[in-house]
Amino acid sequence: MKTEGNTILVTGGATGIGFSLSEHFVKAGNEVIICGRRRERLDEAKNKLPRIHTRQCDLSKDKERKALHEWVVSNFKDINVLVNNAGIQRMIDFRKGTQDLFEGEDEIETNLKACVHMSAYFIPDFLKKQESAIINVSSGLAFIPMAFAPVYCATKAAVHSFTVTLRHQLRSTPIKVFEIIPPAVESELGTHGKGGKRHQGIPPSEVSEAVMKALEKDEFEIAVGRAQGLRAAAVSSNFDQSFQNMNRW
């Protein structure tokens, strides 16, 4: 796909991979809109990158997903790229029953349903464009899960499956469907922005740099760093051993 001259919506675009992608898109000559739940993070992103447009919304809520789509198409007629990046990760111990599951934010709503619903909202608009794209962010953990975050891993596996089938359904349309498969990335994922310990991993810029190169070449599955090995292990005879190696705790 062309990586300049687009109008792009990046969900969860104020921090981490989302912000880094937004930064690269702006530098490449695109108009970029980001959304997020936290006004302070959106303001920080706007201060760092004045050319972006921001919208506060909570994608875990059906009404706000619909409202975001309506606002975007009303204010940005040329919108032609959607990046489904928003995500949360929680540690859930099912030996405690529902205690961990219901205490925090809903990973299924944010990680999976938002991706599916936002895609469904924008596809009719994108079908009218000469060229358009949906870019979904899954995870290396979609292929080899970590047992301490079972729901997160399940949602990312579902995002991968959804992306594969969506790409097939849209194969004869102007819409290209990409999947970004990052490894562990330094971010606030799982901290909820409340001063928690940041995830350790590669810088988000390494992911966005790899993504920009892959988009230009129409590489539809963009596995970065260690995620390449996880994806390969998932389809090999070494899945069980790889899972055990990942979960030595």
Buried (B, 14 or more C-beta within 10 A) or exposed (E): BBBEEBBBBBBBBBBBBBBBBBBBBBEBEBBBBBBBBBEEBBEBBBEEBEEBBBBBBBBBBEEBBEEBBEBBBEEBEEBBBBBBBBBBBBEBEEEEEEEBBEEEBBBBBBBBBBBBBBBEBBBEBBEEBEBBBBBBBBBBBBBBBBEBBBBBBBBBBBBBEBBEEBBEEBEEEBBBBBBBBBBBBBBBBBBBEEEEEEBEBBBBBBBBBBBBEBBEEEBBBBBBBBBBBBBBBBEEEEEEEBBEEBEEE
